[in-house]
Amino acid sequence: MKNRALFSGLGVLIALVLLIGVNLLAGRALEGVRLDLTENKLFTLSDGSRNVLTRIGEPIKLRFFRSREEAEKYIGPFSRRVEEFLREFETASGGKLEVEFLDPEPYSETEERAIAAGLKAYAGAPLAADEQLYFGVVGSNTVGDEKSIAFISPARERFLEYDLAKLVYELSNPKKTVVGIWSSLPIEGQTDPFNMRRDAPQPWAFVEQIREFYEVRTVEPAATVIAPEIEVLLVVHPKSVPEPTQYAIDQFVLRGGKLMCFVDPFCDADQPPADPQNPMAQYTAVRSSELPKLFEAWGISSPKDKLATDRKFATPVTWQRRGTLEQVPFTAWLAIPKEGIPEGEVATGDLEALMFKYAGFLEVKEGATTSFTPLVQTSDESMELGVDTVRFSPDPPKLLADFFPSGKKMTLAARVGGKAKTAFPEGRPASAEATEGAAEHLAESKGDISVVVVADVDFLEDRSWVQMQNFVGQRIPFKIADNGDLVVNLLDFMRGSTDLVSLRARGVSAYPFLVVDEIRRTAEQNYRAEEQRLSDERANVERELNDLLSKSSGTTEQVLMSPEVQTKIEDLRKSLVDTNKRLREVRFNLNRDVESLGTRLKVLNVLIVPLVVIAAALLVFFYRLNRRKSA
């Protein structure tokens, strides 16, 4: 028996030594190996990010400035997730990306470096008055370019991977993006440098906005080729586009160029000139735009004679009826709130409101092989409306009275991707003469195409989203909607590689406590029910008192001092005391249930692993004991 006890003790000791040894060995041998068991693979890099990292040319350095103590105290889970992502980026880059973790303590040299790099410390709630939180990344490459994320906001956790991958991509591809603009409208303003008239047309606000970030080039209306240096092409109101130009756009997209196209069934900004000889010409002129041949090849369609209207997202307008002014929802002018912007897209994630006027809609064609991702949609209180209904004199009250919701959402803007074939299977059109050095005809795309289509040109016009004011000779824009931000976001999103375009929003690391939330909701309902019962009871007593006062011939003081009234007042007082007691019980039970749940979870977290180990040890012990007895 003594020998058995000795051997058992030695066995336990050897098992402990082996366990420690295996842990140490695994820690070194499996360094960098991770198993991500989260539902949305929150800590696993997507293929797009890996491609961006493996294609880094010259070395890149990222410096992560983080106030470690404050970050752990206030945004611990998010802080750890950012650190994990940065370490994953460093590992996946194959040594081309170096990440430095810095803690900018107050008045330190590290803090001075953070300030010099343009980072901003957060010092608002819930931080204490003497606390501040740095939480930004600064990146640099070998040619001296520097880019940064001034503050990595937890509100953008869903886009964390995209923001970091975009920072790395911009440092590894530092050249300025060239954006081409093709338009049948004078959106670029006065292009004649010799025209000094003060009433010369001004560029639309969105054009001025993108000129701040990109090199903008004008594409001629009859262009037969898109310059190879143009990375993103904006096509605005493609009205009567020559076939050679359509072919040039087709081949541009198939070769990997990014396209943002704005079409419209009824463009309010396209105001035809008045004809004194024919006053009706202004009303009957064609004001629609489309690219049906190209859309067919990309698997989408946009009816040129129908509008998307919406009762829920209708814009209120002032309308005179029967001599009085009143606010009427105009179902053909849509103020799209966040509810109409699907979640998950990087370019639309921060938008709050968009304005559409006489917008069309987009549909997927049957048999389409491309992908179709809605970016902006109506509510399910939508309805198709013929263009002729608003062409001459739109009547908002009548449109509202005749409205019949379809029960489905209509897509106003969408992203089209995947493989696509040419809209010109027969080859280069005869009217499009091949110039010297012209690229060969492509019958299908080399990779996934990147196209965004918006079914509204008025979406871009200043009146839809911005108010321009003159200040000391300068045009100052005051934004009233996020239309311009969407255009810039899409350009920013599309100008990167297709690997960046493929990145979408991820889940968040901090999941809600569903059981706790349910307990709170139940308690809140009970609390509100008690409050309502008390309010009803008080109202009943007050009503009865008022009835007694109105029917009584005595003075108010005499009525109030009568036994009947005193009894009712006493009953009300008791009811108040009883109800307040029940309200306190509801709150107490809520806290008790939440604390009880927390205690159970803590006990499980602390005890479950030791219990499993003990259970396994007991099973092994009894198994060996039975084998020895049987032997």
Helices and strands as residue ranges (DSSP letters): H 2-29, H 47-54, E 60-66, H 68-74, H 76-92, E 97-102, H 109-116, E 135-141, E 146-149, G 154-159, H 160-172, E 178-183, H 205-211, E 215-218, E 232-236, H 243-254, E 258-262, H 281-284, H 292-298, E 300-301, E 306-310, E 314-321, E 324-337, G 338-340, G 346-348, E 353-357, E 363-364, E 371-377, E 382-386, H 388-391, H 396-401, E 411-417, E 450-454, G 458-460, H 462-465, E 466-471, E 474-479, H 483-494, H 498-501, H 514-551, H 556-560, H 563-630
